[in-house]
Every structure is written in structure tokens, then in C-alpha cells.
């Protein structure tokens, strides 16, 4: 199952939380949702029921990219508002170099978009 399918099933906020807590792991999605499942522990039984309805039962690999996408967008917004890389890194428990890398990537992406639009 792709990240987009998970987002469609349970929404972006829940998918990002799932990615943050269980990303990079394979988790069993039961046919009948139960509260002892790791997904139910992370998101609640209702979100697990939605996920089960969308994909059925089986082993699900939880991608880490959902959280990163949300985190990177938040970093770009906060940097644009004047927050420093050092402060963001401390708050998000990542290195300042990672923050600068995300910022540099974001600037390159916007530059490419402007060039493609002829601006």
C-alpha cells in the first residue's frame, strides 16, 4: 500500500502520526480491529477500523515518508517566517544541517517551478 492510499484511508494527520510512530515497520492489520494492535495503540481503534475497511487484513509496511513530507513542509513555513535552523533543529530533534538541507531543497524546487512557468 502506498503512502497516498494510507492518507486517503485515514487522513493526512493520522497518516503522519502513524508514520512518525511506526514508520519503517511492518505491522499486521487484523480483519477485526482490536485495541491491542500497534496501529490502534498509535491512532485509536476508529482509525484502525478505517484502515482495515480500506485495505483489508494483512501485513502493512508503514512508510516513513509521510511524516517527513509533513515535517519538511512545516520547516519550510517556519523558516519563511524567520525561525532559525538551530531553533527548528532543537525543537524537532534533528540536526541544523538537516534543516538547512531541507531549506536548500525547497528553494531549488521553487526555482525550478518558476523556471518552468517562465517567470
C-alpha positions in Angstrom: 0.0 0.0 0.0 1.4 3.4 -0.9 1.6 6.5 1.3 -1.2 8.1 -0.7 -3.5 5.2 -0.1 -2.9 5.3 3.6 -3.5 9.1 3.6 -6.8 8.5 1.6 -7.9 5.9 4.1 -7.2 7.7 7.4 -6.4 11.3 6.5 -3.0 13.2 6.4 -2.8 14.0 10.1 -3.4 10.4 11.2 -1.1 9.0 8.5 1.7 11.4 9.5 1.3 10.3 13.2 1.3 6.6 12.1 4.4 7.2 10.0 6.1 9.1 12.9 5.3 6.3 15.5 5.5 3.1 13.4 7.3 4.2 10.2 9.7 1.7 8.7 8.0 -1.3 10.3 5.7 -4.0 9.0 2.5 -4.2 11.1 -0.3 -6.7 10.8 -3.7 -5.2 10.0 -6.3 -7.6 11.5 -9.6 -8.4 9.8 -11.4 -7.4 13.0 -9.8 -4.4 14.6 -8.7 -4.8 18.2 -7.3 -2.4 20.7 -4.1 -4.4 21.3 -2.9 -3.8 17.7 0.0 -1.4 17.4 -1.9 0.8 14.9 -4.8 1.1 17.4 -2.3 2.0 20.1 -0.9 4.8 17.9 -4.1 6.1 16.4 -7.1 4.6 18.1 -9.5 1.8 17.2 -11.5 4.0 14.8 -8.5 4.8 12.6 -7.6 1.1 12.5 -11.2 0.3 11.5 -11.0 2.8 8.6 -7.6 1.4 7.5 -9.0 -2.2 7.7 -12.0 -1.2 5.6 -9.8 0.4 3.0 -7.1 -2.3 2.6 -8.5 -5.4 4.3 -6.3 -7.5 6.5 -2.7 -8.4 6.1 0.8 -7.1 6.7 1.3 -3.4 6.0 4.6 -1.7 5.7 4.3 1.8 7.2 6.4 4.2 5.1 8.4 6.9 6.9 8.0 9.4 4.1 4.5 10.6 5.2 5.9 12.2 8.4 8.9 13.6 6.5 6.7 15.3 4.0 4.7 16.9 6.7 7.8 17.8 8.7 9.6 19.3 5.7 6.6 21.5 4.8 6.4 22.7 8.4 10.1 23.5 8.4 9.8 25.5 5.1 6.9 27.5 6.5 8.7 28.3 9.8 11.9 29.2 8.1 10.0 31.6 5.8 8.5 33.2 9.0 12.1 33.8 10.3 12.7 30.9 12.6 16.4 29.9 12.7 17.7 26.5 11.6 19.2 25.9 15.0 15.9 26.6 16.9 14.0 24.3 14.5 16.5 21.6 14.8 16.4 21.6 18.5 12.5 21.6 18.5 12.3 18.8 16.0 15.2 16.8 17.4 17.1 16.8 14.1 20.4 18.4 13.1 20.7 22.0 11.9 22.4 20.6 8.8 19.2 18.6 8.1 17.1 21.8 8.4 19.5 23.6 6.1 19.3 20.7 3.6 15.5 20.8 3.6 15.6 24.6 3.1 18.0 24.4 0.2 15.9 21.6 -1.4 12.8 23.7 -1.0 14.5 26.8 -2.6 15.7 24.7 -5.5 12.2 23.2 -6.0 10.6 26.7 -6.1 13.3 27.9 -8.5 12.6 25.0 -10.9 8.9 25.7 -10.7 9.5 29.4 -11.5 11.7 28.5 -14.5 9.1 26.0 -15.8 6.4 28.7 -15.6 8.6 31.2 -17.4 8.8 33.7 -14.5 
